[in-house]
Amino acid sequence: MADEPSGVVRLADVARRARVSPSTASRVINGNAKHVTEALRTRVMKAVEELRYVPNAHAQLLARPQRTAVGVIVHDVSDPYFAELTRGLQRVAADHGRLLVICNSYRDPVRELEYVELLRAQQVAAIVPAGSGYHDSKFTREFNAELRAYQQAGGRVAVIGRHEIVGDAVVPGNESGAYLLGKELFELGHQRVGVIAGPRVLTTTTDRLAGLKRAAREFGRQLPAKRIRYDDFSRDGGASAAVDLLDREPGLTAIIALNDTMAVGALAALRERGVAVPDQMSVVGFDDVPIARDVTPALTTIRLPLVEMGVRAMSLALDTPDPAREPRAPRVQHVAGEIVRRASAAPPPE
């Protein structure tokens, strides 16, 4: 009969009883016995039972790669755009029994790099960078290097709205959606249109401006630099850019905001100045976040299926690839926008 244990039983005691090394005993107990024979595994588990060994839970957590969490890097989850994306990301993560870790970068590339390093250290199952990329080649190289190292260690990457970033991707129709906005206003008869845009460094800003300029060329309109104002993708940024635009270009009959939050700020600025929308000035936005239908007047905008975009990205991130098919090209899903006509846009005043 086996000797009864006395005092605290340690891992070394189990290894001695099973006649194996402590490292082998540790692998078996922590569920990482891939290269351990069945005979050795049986001996270790028998020793655990005989000695009534209780593993240290904290040590097990450190020893075993859990990969029960997924990391999401957004610019600001309080922004309605990212709040909607996160709803979709959370839905799929919960269905897979994963914990969603949300990291706010506040559009700081250095912070995004730091978050990737932290998420790698936590051994998350997947990383989803969401939101605009940056016109910064140095950052792009460093970011991709971090993500490739993470992928080589078994991690998965899916991005939303990023350019030139490794991993699977969900790509919103920023250029084509902005083209539809420009087309809508030009068909209504607007000749002098102003734009309030997000930061110049963001690729989303560039893509949406490109769509507007394409529409202007097609309709023989002008969209000169003096009618474009750049500010934060925020309510206050939209209000500030709208005021500046109105002061410099008083003959405008329409304002295109490159996201809905900026459009809300523009509506507030126009209201303070006593400018009636849409009788005297049309205002349109982009994204169709929930507030777009609740402001007065309700906002004409481009609808992106934001929740669905989050669902798609997380589904790509958590989809287990077939090892026989690796390596494979990244999967890219394009998501089109559609125009939603509401009360904020009308023909220009005579």
N, C-alpha and C positions, 0 to 999 in steps of 0.2 A: 504494500500500500504506500502511496506517495506520502512524503512527509507533509504535515500540515504547515502552512505558512505562518510565520510569526512576524509581527510588526508590519511596516509598510513594504509592500511588494514592489520592486522596481523592474524596469525593463530588463536590466542585466540579469535579474533572477529568472525571468521568463526565458531569456536566451540560454542561460546555463542549464535550465531544466530540459529545454528542447534540443540542446546540443547544437546550437547554431550561433552565428555571430549576432551581436546586438543590432547591426544594421539590417540583417535579414529578418529578425524578429520585428523590428520597427516597420519594415515594408509590409509584412503580412498584416500586422495590427492596424496599420493606417490605410489598408485597402490598395496598396500599390505593389502587389506581388506578381506583376506581369512576368518577371523572369525567375520566379521561384517555383521549384517543382512542387507537385501536389503532395508528395511525401513530406517535404519540409514544412509546407503550409499546415498540414494536418498535425505535425508534431508541435508546431508553435501554438496552434489553437487549443490543443490538448493541454499544453503547459499553462496557457491563460486560464483555462477552466479549472485545472487542479489548484493553481495558486490563487485563484479568484482575483486576478490582476484587473485593476480598473485603469484604463488609459487616461492620461492627462488631456482633457478636452482642448485646452489652449494649445498644447504642443501638437495635437492632431491637426488643428486648424492651420497651424503654421507649416506643418509637414505636407499637407494634402492640398493640391491645387483645386480650389472649390469651383471657380468659374461659375458662380451662381448669380453674379451681377453683370449688368451691361452699362457701359458709360456713354453718356450723350453730352456733347459739347455744343452749346448754343450761345448766341450773342447775349441774350437776356430773356429769361423765361417769363418775365413780367410783360414783355412785348406780346400783344395778341397773336402775332404771326407765329412766334415760337411756342406760345401756350397751346395753340391749335395743333402744331406739329407734335408737341409732347403728348397730347392726348392720344394720338395715333400710335406713337412709339410705346407709351405706357400700356396700351391695350394689348399689343402683341407680346410685350415683355411679360405681362401678368399671365397671359395664356400659356406661356412657356415656363412659368414658375420662376421668373428672373426678377431680381431687384434692379430698379432703374436708378442710376446715379446721375444726377443732372449737374453739369458744370457750367457756370455762367462766365464767359470770357470777356464780356462787355467790349467786344470788338478789339481786343488786345492780342495780337499774334503771339507775343512772348508768353502770355498767360495760357494760350491754347497749347503751345509746346509743353509747358509745364504740366498741364492737365493730362496730356498723352503719357508723359513719363509717370505720373502718379497712377493713372489707370492701368498702365502696364505693370507697375509694381503690385497693384492689387489683384492682378491676374483676372481681370474681367473677361467675360466670354466674348464680348464684342465692343467696338467703339464706333459711335455714329457722330461724326462731325456734321452739324446742321447749320445752314445759313450761308451767307455769301462768302466767297473766297476773297483773296486780296491780290492786288497788283503788286506783288512783292516776290521776285524770283528767289531771293535768298531764303525767305520764310518757306516758300513752297518746297525747296530742296530739303530743308531741315525737317519740315513736317512730314514729307514723304519718307525720309530716312527713318524717322521714329516709327511711322506706321508700318513700313516694311519689316523692321526688326520685330515689331509686335506680331505681324502676320507669320513670320518665320518661326515664332514660338508657339504658333497654333491659334492665334487670335483672328477674329474676323472684323472686317471694316466695311461699312456702307456709309456713303456720304449723301447729303441732300444739298443740292444747289451749289456744288463746288466745281471748280475747274482744275484740271491737271492734278488731281489728288488720287492716290492709289485706292483700290477697293471698288466694290460695286457702287452704283450710283442711281439716285433718283433725281432727274433733272427737270425743273419746272420750266414752262415755256415763257421765260421772261422777255425775250426779244419778240416773239410772235404775239404775246399778250399786249405788249406796249404798242406794237403795230396796230392792233385792233382798236386801242384807245385813240390813237392819232387819227385813224380812219374814221372813227365815230364822230369826232369833233369836226374834222374837215368836211365830212359829208353833211353835217349840220350847217355848214357855211362859215365856220370860224376862219379868219385870216390871220389874226395876231394872237398866238397862243404862247403862254409862258409855262415853264416847267420848274417845279421845286423837286430837287433830286437829293438822294442820300450822299454820303461821303464819296469823294472821287476815287479813293483807294479800293472800294468794293467792286467786285466784278458784277454784282447784281445791278448796281447803278449804271455801269457801262452797257450791259446787255439791254436794259430797258430803254436807255437813251438811244441805242442803236435801232431799236424797233420804231421809236417815234420818228427818228430821222428818215428811216425807210418810208414810212407813211408820208412824211412831208415831201420827199422827192417824188413819190408817186402822184401826189395831188398838186404838185407845182407850188408848194408852200415853202416858206423860209422858217428855220428854227435856229437863229443865230445864237452865238454864245452869250450875248448880252441878255437873252431871254431865259437863261438857265441859271438857277441859283442852287448852290450846294449847302446842305446842312445835315444835322443828325436825322436818322430815320426815327423821329419822335414827334409827339404833338407839339412841343415847344419849338423844335427845329422847323416843323412845317409852318407854324405861325410866323416865326422870324423870317424865314425865306420868303413867305408870301408878302409880308410888309415891305421887305427890301425890293422885291420884284415890282410891286405896285408903285412904289416911289420912283423907281427908275424907268418903268415902262407903263405909263398911265393909260395907254390906249389898248391894253389887253382886253379881250372878251372871254378868255377861258384860261384856266390853270389846270395843268396836269400834275398831280402829285404822284411820285413813284412808289408810295405805299399809302394805305388807308389812314394810318395814324397821322402822317403828315397832312393828308387831306382834311382830317378833322381839325388840325391846327389852323389850316388855311381858312376853313369855314368860320372859325372863331374870330380870326383877324378881320375877315370881311364883315362879319356881323358888327364888330366894334366900330368899323368905319361906315356903317350904314349902307353897305353894298348888298343889294338883294341878289340871292342865288335861287334860281338861275336867270331871273329877269334881266339883271345887269351883268352878271358874270357866271359862267358855268365852271364847275369844279368836278374833277373826276379823280379816282384813286386807283389802287392796285392791291389785290390779294383777296378782297371780300372777307375780311375778319368780321366777327359778329356785330361790332358796333356800327359797321357801314350801313346796316339797314335801320338802325335806331336813331341816328342823328337826324337833324332837320335842316335842310331837306335830306331825304335818304340818298345815299351816295351811289352814283353810277361808277362802276368799278370793273376790274377783271377778276373773275373768280378762279382761284386755284384751289383744288381739293386738298386743303392743308392736312386734315386728319388722315385722309387716305394716303397722302405722301408719307406721313409718319408710319402708317401701317406697312406700306411697301418697303420702306427703308429697313425697319426692324425685321420684317420677314426675310429680306435678303441677308441681313446680318446673322440671323439665327438659323438660316437654312443650312443644314449639314451637307457639305459637298461630298460627292462620290470620289473617294480617293483614286479610283481607277481612271477618273477623268481629269485629274490634276496633272500639270498645271493647266489652267483655263484662263480665257480672257475675262476681264471684269464684265459683269452684267450691268447694262445701262437701261433704265426705264425712263422714257420721256413722258412728261405730264403736260398736257395742253391746258391753257387757260381759256375761259369763255367770257364774253362781255355780259354784264348784268346791267340793264338799263333801269335807272330809277329817276328820282325827281331832280337831281342836282345838275343835269345837263339839258340844254335846250338850244335852239338857234340863237345866234347873237342878236342883240337889240338893233333895231333899224337906225 
